[in-house]
Amino acid sequence: MPPLSVLFSGQPNYQNPYSQQGEIGIEREITKGWAVALSGIYVHTIGLPVAIDTNALPGVPLQTVTLATGQNVSFRNWAAPQCQGAGIVNCFANPLLLQNDVYSSKGSSIYEGAILEVKKRFSTHFSVLANYTLSKAFDTTTDFNSDFGPVDNANLAGERSLSTFDQRHKVVIATIVDTGNKFGPILSGFQLSPIYRYNSGHPFNLLAGTDVNGDRHSTNDRPIGAARNTGLGPDFMSFDMRITRRFKMGEKANLQLLAEGFNLANRTNFASVNNIVGPNFGLPVAAGGQPGFTTFNVKGTSSLSPSSPLAFTSALPTRQIQLGVRIGF
């Protein structure tokens, strides 16, 4: 086998993931045509796939550093002097291998959500659907790709944090207004469908951009002391609308004109954050840390250039308008 090879394999008796789910809800009509519903959802998923590098042995020396907050944290250091020279066999199962990634079923996740919904069924040419979701999601892994593996392959529990897919608040309000045939020849036949959407930002992982602990992984290392997914990404807000008008064309055919607008307020919704903040992020300035950053709970900002740490690097589409014609028969 060539030196510095990367191996991939599956753990013996690999188990497929499965979920334990529970939901409870109540719905009540508060007045004619109007209903309110409240529900709760719980999902516990076990056996999520995660790549564990078994070549990096757990019995390596611990190194302690002091963060900018004054807190002392310890981490396993495969680059310690005890792992050099002949001592490398105490830190790596096969010193000639770069990685030995074993796909295991050790990951897990938990989702808890509460949904409040108000509905008005379509009558008198008008309907409303509005819901608010309050939720929280935890997990120990993002993806089975080894680039998302744990910082410390001997401590998967240390990866438990808010999930990358955690979305604390979500609001959706949608209505339909249909003028029907009762508003004269000018206003009849129109259908107006606006929708408003908002959701809070998703967590993101702070990355060091280099192999901090010497375990031969450089894509997944965080700054020393940083927990997983401590960053908070940008929120999202959009107002869309669709207007249609239908014209009869004989007994069986009709012509429908459509106009659709997306993000009509032309709000800039940022899509991603430069999460590579460097290995010394969160350390005292004297140790190479960045001034002003004493915590790992950070957010992205639009005031920096995209190449700067914590700057926004891309945005979702701006205002879009499209027109269409549909013929039915």
Secondary structure as the mmCIF struct_conf table of DSSP 4:
data_model
#
loop_
_struct_conf.conf_type_id
_struct_conf.id
_struct_conf.beg_label_comp_id
_struct_conf.beg_label_asym_id
_struct_conf.beg_label_seq_id
_struct_conf.end_label_comp_id
_struct_conf.end_label_asym_id
_struct_conf.end_label_seq_id
TURN_TY1_P TURN_TY1_P1 PRO A 3 LEU A 4
STRN STRN1 VAL A 6 GLY A 10
TURN_TY1_P TURN_TY1_P2 PRO A 12 ASN A 13
STRN STRN2 TYR A 18 THR A 31
TURN_TY1_P TURN_TY1_P3 LYS A 32 GLY A 33
STRN STRN3 TRP A 34 ASP A 53
TURN_TY1_P TURN_TY1_P4 THR A 54 ASN A 55
STRN STRN4 ALA A 56 ALA A 56
BEND BEND1 PRO A 58 PRO A 58
HELX_LH_PP_P HELX_LH_PP_P1 VAL A 60 PRO A 61
STRN STRN5 LEU A 62 THR A 66
TURN_TY1_P TURN_TY1_P5 ALA A 68 THR A 69
BEND BEND2 GLY A 70 GLY A 70
STRN STRN6 ASN A 72 ARG A 76
TURN_TY1_P TURN_TY1_P6 TRP A 78 ALA A 79
BEND BEND3 ALA A 80 ALA A 80
HELX_RH_3T_P HELX_RH_3T_P1 PRO A 81 CYS A 83
BEND BEND4 GLN A 84 GLN A 84
HELX_RH_3T_P HELX_RH_3T_P2 GLY A 85 ASN A 90
TURN_TY1_P TURN_TY1_P7 CYS A 91 CYS A 91
STRN STRN7 PHE A 92 PHE A 92
BEND BEND5 ALA A 93 ASN A 94
TURN_TY1_P TURN_TY1_P8 PRO A 95 LEU A 96
BEND BEND6 LEU A 98 LEU A 98
STRN STRN8 GLN A 99 SER A 123
TURN_TY1_P TURN_TY1_P9 THR A 124 HIS A 125
STRN STRN9 PHE A 126 ASP A 139
BEND BEND7 THR A 140 THR A 140
BEND BEND8 THR A 142 THR A 142
BEND BEND9 PHE A 144 ASN A 145
HELX_RH_3T_P HELX_RH_3T_P3 SER A 146 PHE A 148
BEND BEND10 VAL A 151 ASP A 152
TURN_TY1_P TURN_TY1_P10 ASN A 153 ALA A 154
HELX_RH_3T_P HELX_RH_3T_P4 LEU A 156 GLU A 159
STRN STRN10 SER A 161 LEU A 162
TURN_TY1_P TURN_TY1_P11 THR A 164 PHE A 165
STRN STRN11 HIS A 169 ASP A 178
TURN_TY1_P TURN_TY1_P12 GLY A 180 ASN A 181
BEND BEND11 LYS A 182 PHE A 183
HELX_RH_AL_P HELX_RH_AL_P1 GLY A 184 LEU A 187
TURN_TY1_P TURN_TY1_P13 SER A 188 GLY A 189
STRN STRN12 PHE A 190 ASN A 199
HELX_LH_PP_P HELX_LH_PP_P2 SER A 200 HIS A 202
STRN STRN13 PRO A 203 PHE A 204
STRN STRN14 LEU A 207 LEU A 207
BEND BEND12 GLY A 209 THR A 210
BEND BEND13 VAL A 212 ARG A 216
BEND BEND14 THR A 219 ASN A 220
HELX_LH_PP_P HELX_LH_PP_P3 ASP A 221 PRO A 223
TURN_TY1_P TURN_TY1_P14 ILE A 224 GLY A 225
HELX_LH_PP_P HELX_LH_PP_P4 ALA A 226 ALA A 227
TURN_TY1_P TURN_TY1_P15 ARG A 228 ASN A 229
STRN STRN15 GLY A 231 LEU A 232
STRN STRN16 PHE A 236 MET A 249
TURN_TY1_P TURN_TY1_P16 GLY A 250 LYS A 252
STRN STRN17 ALA A 253 PHE A 262
BEND BEND15 ASN A 263 ASN A 263
TURN_TY1_P TURN_TY1_P17 LEU A 264 ALA A 265
STRN STRN18 PHE A 270 VAL A 273
STRN STRN19 ILE A 276 ILE A 276
TURN_TY1_P TURN_TY1_P18 PRO A 279 GLY A 282
BEND BEND16 LEU A 283 LEU A 283
HELX_RH_3T_P HELX_RH_3T_P5 VAL A 285 ALA A 287
TURN_TY1_P TURN_TY1_P19 GLY A 288 GLY A 288
HELX_LH_PP_P HELX_LH_PP_P5 GLY A 289 GLN A 290
TURN_TY1_P TURN_TY1_P20 PRO A 291 GLY A 292
BEND BEND17 PHE A 296 PHE A 296
STRN STRN20 LYS A 299 LYS A 299
STRN STRN21 THR A 301 THR A 301
BEND BEND18 SER A 302 LEU A 304
TURN_TY1_P TURN_TY1_P21 PRO A 306 SER A 307
BEND BEND19 SER A 308 SER A 308
TURN_TY1_P TURN_TY1_P22 PRO A 309 LEU A 310
STRN STRN22 ALA A 311 ALA A 311
STRN STRN23 PHE A 312 ALA A 315
STRN STRN24 GLN A 320 GLY A 328
#
